[in-house]
Amino acid sequence: MTENATEKLEDAAAAPGPALQVAPSPHAFDLALTTRRLMLDVLLALVPPAAMAVALFGWRAVLVVSVTTASCLAAEQVLMRLRGVPATLGDLSAAVTGVILGLTLPATCPWWVAMIAGFVGIGIGKTVFGSLGQNVFNPAMVGRAFVMISFSKFLGAPAYQVADAAGILSQATPLTAAREASAALPGLYPMFLGTVNGSLGETSALACLLGGAFLCVRRTASWEVPAGLIAAVVLLSGLTQLVVTPAAIAAVPALRLTVLEHLTGGALLFGAFYIATDPVTSPITARGKAIFGAGVGAFVWLIRSFSGYPEGVMFAVLLMNALVPLINRWTVPVPVGGPVPAHR
C-alpha cells in the first residue's frame, strides 16, 4: 500500500461519522408486532368458543369468565405494585390469561373458586417468575391445576342443563362417558358442533377450529405446535384402534375412543390452539415447537386412557412446559456456514 493510500485511510478513520452499532439478531422486525397486538388477536380468536359457551350455558358462562378475568387483572395490579414495578395491564396479557382460564372451567364452578384460580394463575404462575416473558409454566393452567386439585368436587363438570334443538337434555361429558363401559358416547356431529356438556370453551370443536385458524393465519400462534399435538393423538389413538381387543376395552373403557372422538371430545382442540401455543412457555425453534406439541399430544392420550382423570390437556401442557428449556437446548439451529469448529 502506498503512503498516499495509507494517509487516506487514516483520515477516513479519524473523520466523524455514525458509530457502528453491534447487536444480536433479528436485525429486521415489525414495530407493529407488539405484545398488545398479539394478545388482542388471541382475544378475538376466543370469541367463537366464548360465544358458544354463552349460547349453551347462558349467564353462568358470563359469570365464570368475568370473575376469572377480573381476578387476573386485580392480581396483576396488586402484585406488580407490591414488587414496586409498573403494572402491565395495558398489554392485555392478564386479560388473555383470565379469559382462557375461565373457558377451561365448567359452568357450575362457584365464583369464589374461579376467583382463587385467577389469583393463583397470575401470582404463582406468572409474577413469582418475574412477570410476562419470564414464567416457565402456563399461568392459566397453573391456576386451573391448583383449583382442580384443591376443589375437585366443584370442577368435575357434573351433568348440566344443555339446550339444543331437541329441547333440554342432561348428560355427562363425552370423556367422562368414555370411562364407563356401559355409557353411550355422544355422536360426532354434536361434539363437533358443541351441543354437549363440558368445560365452557371445550364443547365445540368447530368454534375452536375457527379461532385456531385465525391465530395461525395471523401468525400469532405457531402452527407447528397444534400440528404436532394433533398428529401425536391421531397416531396413538389410531394405532390403539388397530390393536385393541374387546378384553382390553372391558378393562380400560377409555381405549374405545376413536381418533375423531379424541379430537372432537374434550379440550384437545382448545388446548392445541389457545394453551399449548403460548409463546412464552413453548419452544422458540420450529423443530422444538413440533416436538413440544407432539409431547403434549402423547401425554394427553396417555392421561385420557390410563389415568384417573378423564381429561389430560392441563397436566400434559404443564409437564411439557417443564421440558421446554431442554427442548430449546436440543434444537439449537445450525448457524449459517455450518457449526463453529472446535478449538484444539
Summary of the structure (lengths in Angstrom):
residues: 344
radius of gyration: 24.2
end to end distance: 34.9
largest distance: 96.7
contacts: 1137
relative contact order: 0.10
helix: 61%
strand: 3%
